Structure formats: structure tokens, C-alpha cells
Amino acid sequence: MRQASALSLEIGNPAQALRLSDALLARDPTDLEAQVLRSRALRDLGRYDEALDTARAAYSAAETNEEIYAAALVRAQALSSLGARTRAQFWLRMAGEHAPTDEARDRAIRDFRYVRSRNRWNTRLSFSLAPTSNVNDGSAHDTISYGGLQGIVLDGSARALSGLSYSGRVTTRYRFSEGRHHQTEVGLHLFHQSYILSDEARDIAPDAEGGDFAYSSVAVGLRHKWLPGDWKSPLEFSLLYGRGWYGGEDYSRYTRSSVGRPFILSKSTLLRIEAGGEHFYRVTDEATQRSYHAGATLLHEFDNGGGLRFSFGLRDSQSDLGSLDFTRQLAGIAYTLPKPIAKARATIEFDYEHKLYDEFPTLDTFGPFIVMRNKEREDRRRALGLSLFFDKVDYYGFSPTVTLRHAETQSTDDRYDTIDTGVNFGFRSNF
């Protein structure tokens, strides 16, 4: 009867499958396989609430991985049919975690991706811990030359303070309009990052606390994708408005806009070009900043499984305040090794940044006096990193990541020479 019920579903006769599964359950109400078949039949008949109730009963009785997989799968199917696709994605992750075979797991992943593509809600969470040698972006020097004076001793939070960074990010988007050639969604973005200072940092700056350097932001955004009839990839427009808090105090307001488009150059090569602007208002000193940027990223996958990324960007920032008026050039290269290292996908990254301030406010000597002048300042920053993605270590579709990174900034003003070495621990979805 079980085989007949399953065959009835396969040939598109859910009414017969329901009668057979009901007969099985009349004989044995704890028959889990019959409950799974009944849930599938009810779903195919459009009786979604009853299908979900039966799937819940099946999951409550499930004990083995095979039983949990089957019950979670039909529960996800019933939820998806009811329109609760976010909850359906959770149960598909559950099914993938308990899949008895690789083929069963592949089916759960395939269903997950399909449900996600149909889901109007898209939510992403990320958390990380990162020991770092420079919590506050402080100077790498104990003493500097400043304003024509030699051997000025830096203390407190002017020096680099080490500690532990912890951060969390939530992004949720709702797609409220879509068609064959367009898609529009609204989003909410939440971010918080704070620090725990090391004992050494507390000795350097006894009055400082990790929360003094914490940053939080809340932003709402609108994103629209438009695909003309003869294009292979869409044009994407975005607009974002947000607020920021630094050290727990109201810090900034910002509005960002951008337009970008990916170009499919071949099966293995993708080029993305983007340009945009930002208006930034700093509450603490009522300073305003207007900036414009443009950039390009080239992605290429090799036949051996390796990958290469090139990126380049320009930014022009304009402000009446010299410390916010600068030009910046960015360049980066990353290579993903074709073979794992210690069972992890490894990516080596190098980034370079050049920043030029035409009139940066600084102290200078004028005869016997020390005065404030605007002088040119030039910063060069280099960063080298190694990212490890342990995709074979899987828990509900999430795998750990570890990123080691070392960055140095050399400035024509000693105060802004920095060194930052850290390790970041996080998680990333496998699908």
C-alpha cells in the first residue's frame, strides 16, 4: 500500500494516494512513512493547512536521520505552498543537515535555492570575532614629529590599542514588485561592532573602554533591477539612507546612490562596473562631505577550479573641511587556489590604497610660533590577507571561515602611520 500510495503521487493521482495513506494510518497511526505520503497528497490537493499539520506530526515522531529528512522535506513543501517561504527555507536546511545520502542532500539544496528565488523576503545574517592589533586605528609610533617639533610622545588612545572585535550584521529585503524585465525591493540594514580591549591596551589607555570605539548603523534602502529585452544582465539602481553612532553617541547621516551592471564576458568571466555618489553629514562638528566613486571588478574561474579577482576603484571626496576632502585610488587582486589547504578553500588577497589630501589641517612652525596650516598629506596603505573557507565542515548549510590579514599605512604625517594585524572568525552559507 505504501508503494501504491507513492506511485499514485508520481503519476499525479493525489486523491488515491490520500485514500491509501489514510488506510495505512487507520491500521497504525504512528506509521511515519504514511504520514509523509499523506502530507504530500494533501499538498497536491491544495489542502495546505492539513498538509502542514500532518507534516508536523511526522516530524514529532521522526527519530532516524532518514525519517527527520523526509518529515522536514514535506514540512518545507507545505510551508512553501502556504507562502511561508522563509520558514520553508529553515526546514530545508534541517532536511539537508539530516540527509541520509549525498543525493538526498543535493535535493534539499536544490529545493532551498528554488524556494529562495521565489521568496519575496531575503534575510542574511553574519557574525564575526576578530582579534586585532589596532582597535582604534591609532598610530604605530610611540613618538612622532609634529609641527616642527621632534620626539612628541603619544599616549592614550592616540596609540594603537589591541583587543577583540565582535560584530553582527542583519540585512533583510522585501521584493514588492517584479516582472519579466524588472525587480524592485526595499531593505533594512543593521550593523553593530564593538571591542574588548586587551590588558596591554588598558595599560596604555587606562581611561579607554572598548565601547568608546563602537560603531552602529541603521539604514533603509531601495534597489531596482531593470533588464531590457535584448540584454543578458540587468542594470541595477540603488538608494540608501542611514544613520550612524560612534561610541554610543549620535555621529552621522548619509545618503548613498549607485548604478551598476554585470557583463557576462564568457562562461567563466564576469565584469561588473559601478558608479555612484554619497552625501555625508557628521553631527559632531556639522561637517558635510560629497563624494563620487567609480569602480570595476573582474572575476574569472579557471578550469582547474581556481579563481581570480581584479578590482579597481576611484573616489573623489569634496568638503569644506580639509580632513574630509581627498582623492583615493584602490586596487586589489585575489587568487583562490584550485586545491584545498587543510580541507579549506584558500584565497590569497592583496589590496593597495592611495589617498591624497590637498589641504589637511596640521600644526606647523612659523618662526617662534606654532600655527595651524593646511598642508598636503599622502597616505599609502597595503594589505595582505589569507581567507580560508571550510566548506567540508557543514552545520545546517553553514561553514566556518577564517581570515588572516595584515595592513600597514604609511603617511607623510607620522600620526597616521598605522599597523593592523588580525584574525577574523565567521560563518558563511554553503548554498
Salt bridges, closest charged atoms under 4 A:
ASP22 OD1 - ARG38 NE 2.63
ASP31 OD2 - ARG2 NH2 2.92
ASP31 OD2 - ARG27 NH2 3.74
GLU33 OE1 - ARG2 NE 3.92
ASP44 OD1 - ARG43 NH1 3.81
GLU50 OE2 - ARG47 NE 2.90
ASP53 OD1 - ARG56 NH1 3.30
ASP111 OD2 - ARG107 NE 3.74
ASP142 OD1 - ARG159 NH2 3.13
GLU178 OE2 - ARG120 NH2 3.99
GLU178 OE1 - ARG175 NE 3.04
GLU185 OE2 - ARG173 NE 3.52
GLU185 OE2 - ARG223 NH2 2.43
GLU236 OE2 - ARG223 NH1 3.83
ASP250 OD2 - ARG243 NH2 3.33
ASP250 OD1 - ARG253 NH1 2.82
GLU274 OE1 - ARG272 NH2 3.43
GLU274 OE2 - HIS293 NE2 3.82
GLU278 OE2 - ARG256 NE 3.40
GLU278 OE1 - ARG315 NH2 3.18
ASP285 OD2 - ARG282 NH2 2.82
GLU349 OE2 - ARG309 NH2 3.45
ASP351 OD2 - ARG405 NH2 2.88
GLU353 OE2 - ARG328 NH1 3.63
ASP364 OD2 - ARG373 NH1 3.56
ASP364 OD2 - LYS375 NZ 3.77
GLU378 OE2 - HIS354 NE2 2.57
GLU378 OE2 - ARG380 NH2 2.85
ASP379 OD2 - ARG377 NH2 2.44
ASP394 OD2 - ARG105 NH2 2.78
GLU408 OE2 - HIS406 NE2 2.87
ASP413 OD2 - ARG415 NH2 2.82
ASP417 OD2 - HIS141 NE2 2.80
